């Protein structure tokens, strides 16, 4: 890279652009920081809107209500991010495995000692009314470990053994979290597949995975017979159009048998293996109107809330559907309803736009890393945020099953906010120091 | 490596596709498909406000002064009120069609979906009639709440009233938590003790279906809050005395304030003409209020605490004598001649000592005593001397509660006026006035303004021989509550207790053989100490004043009676005071002749001198 030099007052000085500045603040990606704070602030206001009742007005800063508590989380989050930026960025790479190991132990410890809260054994009571969900911390720890591992081997050239190790790193925490009965949080670990894809994983896996998911959902939506006839028709058409497939007739038959098997096993899986509440979440996605006051309640209510917002929304604090947990988990998992109702399509779309901006910005940041570690970590971050966004917003508008995971930076809750703050600001810390990293 | 980098476009594309799909889906749900909006409207929770019972108010003997009576508001949700036969509605409510349309418009302007009051404060009879027909008017429902009721129709000026909170109050942060349509104390005790009386509103959330049918409480009432009744108040008022006083003052104009001297508890509080407080509770509240506000007798003028422009007249001679005694410029045996060249007087023996001067209210005597008080020779310059004297005197007058708010527990109290050096300096110029300029102060005329409450309080002070307790109307919060701390404080005057003795003796003579013989209660064994007065009134007949306390030993009641245009205190005010004292101390009235005289109102027709 040619270094610009200028003669100033007889001395040769380095151009002091942000790019070459040595201060962390100078190199910090302020665009991301800005989006972060906008999301956090909007989230905070909406958390207040949820608890706001014209019959009993409480100050937004009051610690009796969620918005006041969230402010405390935001404040401590700011301290957290400063610490993350001040710490030597190399720590994250060097200590990736120890951090990961520690978190795994913490997860196991939690599983062993936690008192069940609503069936979930994922909360660690720290005393003084403060509770921690280590599953949230597992996200950034796993992302660090994955990045560290992938920076050592290339996914494309890796041996079977390396692939097994990578799968183990990714899914070990997920398994423990499932044992803690937090299936929703565990699903997040599947999102790392996006990072793997970027690092060289065969696209076939992505395509097969996507097709399988599509068949899975269609099985639940459409009667089995019609579905199979439809699939057979599509396959026949494909063979008719492409003679190469015709030649692989046996393969196609085998594929079809596989699909038939999958359709039936999905049916069996959903109806006989899944626990009732999990069944219900899936049924709610398919046909919420079947039991609007039962398992369809959340989806129905959240769609009504969002739908009633109209184009411009009802206005800040004017919502009627998103009060008093009318939609359950209003300030955590269903916070998007509040936006939908009070700020309408315009507000919802702006929020979606903000997330898009954030996601694309993180991809941009990831791509400008000189180290594989930094880049992979960037993609891990974007995968997790994207997954949360897809599921969280998707479930409120009936496009994704109801999985209890929060909307990043937005939902009420300290563990969630901290977890995403750590996740994002480790990336920003690495990014701010990227010029010190030698190109491999 | 390059082709892997291109995968970032695939990933970005996935993001964007999801974003666009979500935005489109939201557009469908929020803008295209209207079924969700309908669902939201019908599948809503209805908020039912549980109005708390406002605290009751009792008199000192446990008689109910203020109660709650049920009233019914006809509510409307404009969105649901479709296809209404407006004419039939108007007929049912007995209002003109135009009025009904106007009310519709108002409700719609407030909110399309939120309920608002269509017609308020229907009586139980109206309610029964409307309730039967309400089925034909979707979007209308009845909201029951309570209004104030006053079983005895007494004490309106002290009790005050409640009314809908004003838009201005709603914007004020001091009224945080009130909502449009809430009732709030607007005057008197209702206003002063609002925070105790109001209680706390409860909220019930009910699920309703498409037809507005109740589907039970939302989430088993997990979010409901119970209303908490306001606290009851025990007043210091003696309802029997109050009612009897109002009976006597009916048709007259003026004030009566009676105080229990030892405690400062107000026993009777009358502002005449008075009004039935029930006028402010029905649906005609607005009309009644306006007509009272505009009436020429100024019914709404709260005379006992607001009428502070009238000089106290001769009763103020007592103050002058007390301060003169304290200053040592006179003693009980000081005699002055009734020198009518100084100031006019009426026929009586002369010269008199202090007791006699009080008994006969001798103007020249007090002229001379006050001159001795103001011109003590502290300065050789007579102007400066007067000024110094007046300054000293004023400070002492203030210790009697004159010229300042006493702090009664209802709003609107006026300070009154006590002449000051500043005032005269402004009017006449510094060192341009002396005793001969201001001598009318000596007999309670001139730059003096005293409220009837201050007069009664003055009597309580003399009865206590030197202190008063802040007069108040509420004894305690709750039936068994302790007296309020802020009403216990004693305020001492600058005058030592023993100086009160000769004054009290003189006052006893006033009633026994002086100007106020109509207040004499010796027949029932009560020695009344009193003083008459006349407040000069340039606009018409003078106002009559009589202040008194009784019995002489261990006084139980101090009273001030102020009768506008009553001319002489002894004629009009004294008998009212005497009758009320007898009523209070013995629970009966034996002086029927006096009562007849008072009720005849003949004293209003006596020709002025």
Interface residues (C-beta under 8 A of the other chain):
Chain A: X53 X54 X55 X56 X57 X156 X194 X197 X198 X199 X200 X203 X303 X304 X305 X306 X307 X308 X309 X310 X311 X320 X321 X324 X325 X326 X340 X344 X345 X348 X349 X352 X353 X355 X356 X359 X360 X363 X366 X367 X379 X382 X386 X389 X390 X393 X394 X397 X398 X399
Chain B: X4 X5 X7 X8 X10 X11 X12 X14 X15 X16 X18 X19 X21 X22 X23 X25 X26 X27 X29 X30 X31 X33 X35 X36 X37 X39 X40 X41 X43 X44 X45 X47 X49 X113 X176 X177 X179 X201 X203 X205 X218 X219 X223 X225
